[in-house]
Amino acid sequence: MPSRHQIQCIRRSKFLNHDRRIRGIGGVNPDGSRWAINEAAAIAGIEAGRWHFFVSRAGHPIDIVVAVSRHGGKYLKAADDGLHPETLLALPECR
C-alpha cells in the first residue's frame, strides 16, 4: 500500500508548457520536518506504487495523478484538473 503525502507547496519552473511548469513538490511530515522531491521522483514513486500524493481543497483530499502530454511528457496534476495543473500551481512556492 502506498504511503500518503499531502502536497503543501511546489517549486515552479520558468516554462509555460503545462507539462513543464512544476519542478518539484513538498510538504510537512507528521513529525513537523519538511520534505521536498523533484517532479520526476514523485512520478516514479506514484507509478511504482510507493507513494500517493494529494492536496487539500476546502478540507477535502484531491488526488494527484500522473498525466501525459500529447508529446509524451509526464507531469503531475490534480485528478479533477483539466490540461493544466492549476490546483498545484495555486500552492505557494516551497522554501
N, C-alpha and C positions, 0 to 999 in steps of 0.2 A: 504494500500500500504506500503510495507516495506521501511524503511529508508535506503539510500545508504551510504556505508562507504568504503573508499579506504584503503586497507591494505598497509602499507609502511614499516613494519618491522615484524619480528617473534621472538618468543622465542623457541629455539631448545631444544630438549631432547637429551639424550645420546644414545637413542635407534637407531638402524639401520633399524628396520622394517618400511616399507613405511607408515603404518597406525599409527605409534607411534613416528614419527620424529619431530613433531611440538607440543609444549606445549601451545602456545598462539600466538595471533596476536595483532597488534597495528597500530596506525596511528595518524593523526592530525585532530582535529575538525576545522570547519570553523573559530572559534574564536582564533585559534592558540594553544589551550590546547591539550595535548596528551591524547589518550585513549589506553587502553590495556585490553584485556579479555582473559580468558583461552579458549582453543580449544573446550571444552565441552559446554561452554556457547555460543560460536559462532555457533556451530552446532545446539544447541537447538533454538537459535534465528532464524536461517535460516529455520529450519523445522517448526517453529511456524508462519512463515511469518512476523516476526517483522523486520528482518534485511536482507539486500542484500549486500554482500561484493564483491569487485573487486580489481584487481591490474591494474596498467597501464604499458603497454609494447609498447614502441615506440609511446607514445601518444594515444594509443587505449585501451579502457577498456576491460579487460578479466574477465569474471565472475568466482567467486569462488563457487564451488559446494561441496556437501557432498557426499563422496564416501564411499563404504563399502568394506572392505577386504574380502577375501574368508573365513576368520574366524569370520566374523560378526562385526569387529571393524569399527566404523565410523571415518572418518578423512576428512580434508579439502584439496582440490587441485583445480587448475585452470581447467576450463571446457575442455581446449584443451591439458592438460597433459595426459600422459599415466598412468601407475600404480603408479609411484612415484610423489610426489608433487613438482616437480622440479622448477616450477615458484615461489612458495612460498619460497622454500629453497634458491633461488637466492637472496632473500631480505636480508638486513642487520639485525643484532640482535637488538632487542628493548633495549633501555637504561633503 
